Amino acid sequence: MNMPKEINRFCPKCNKHTVQKVSIYKAGKRRGSAIGERRHAEDKKGYGGQKFPKLAKPAKTTKKITPIMTCPECKKKWNVSGIRLRKLELVA
């Protein structure tokens, strides 16, 4: 699906409509020192194998893509609810 790089939307912080920049959310690098990561590594260690079953074939063919809107005036960013798509392309 094609989506414009700029959309005219209401900014709740400025309390008016502004032309907002659209970008796609990308998850950051996972930290090995995070508590959940350490717990998961501990559960996988030794006998007993994988903590959760490794999926041979995932049930869903698409992922939810979350667009991020940025107001140019107040620089406030917020996520818009994710859309289930195969591919989201930003076009001018």
N, C-alpha and C positions, 0 to 999 in steps of 0.2 A: 504494500500500500504506500502511496506517496502522500507526504504531509508537508505543508509549507513550513519554511524556516522561521517565518514570523506570522503571528496571529494576533488580531485585535481582540483582546479579552479584558474583562474587568479585573482591576487590581484592588483587593480589599484594603491594602495598606495605604495606597494613594487615594482610594475611594473614587476612582474614575477609570474609564477605559483607556488602555495604552496598547501600543503595538509591542507584543512580547516575543522574545526569542525562544525558540523551541530547541531542546537538545534531548538526547536519549540517555536514560539512566544506565550507568555501568557500575557493577559492583566493584568495590575496592579489593585490594590484595588481602587475602586471608592471613591473619597473624597466627603463627604457630604457638605463641605464648598466651593466647586467649584461653580462658578457662574451659570453654566448651570444646575447643580443639584439643586441649590436653586430656580432657576426660575421654573423648572419643578415641584418641591414640592409646590410652590406657586400656580401654575395653577391647580394642583390636589386638592388643599385645598378647603373646603366649598362645596357649591352646584355646580353641573355641572359635577362632576365625573372626569373620566380619561381624560387626555389631548389628548392622541392618542388612537385609538381603540385597545383594547387588542385582539390579534389575537387568534381565537379559534383553527385554524389549519394553521400552517405556510406553505407557498407555496413551500419552498425548503426543501429537505430532508438532504442536506449536508451543511457544513460550509467551508469557505475558510481557509485553514491552511497555515500560513506563516512561512517558514523555515528561520532561522537566521544563516548566515555564519560568522565564526570568524577566522581571519588569525592568526596563532600561532606566527609569527615573529613580526608583528607590533601591534597585538591585536585589529585591526580594525574590527568592526562588521557592517554588513549591512543586510537588509531584502531582500529576494528574492520574486518576485511577487507570491501571494498566489495561491495555487492549490485547486480546489474544490474536496474534498474527504470526505468519511465517517470517515476514521481513517488513520492516518499517524504513522507508527511505525519506530523507528530508530534501525537498526540492525548493529552489528559489521561487 
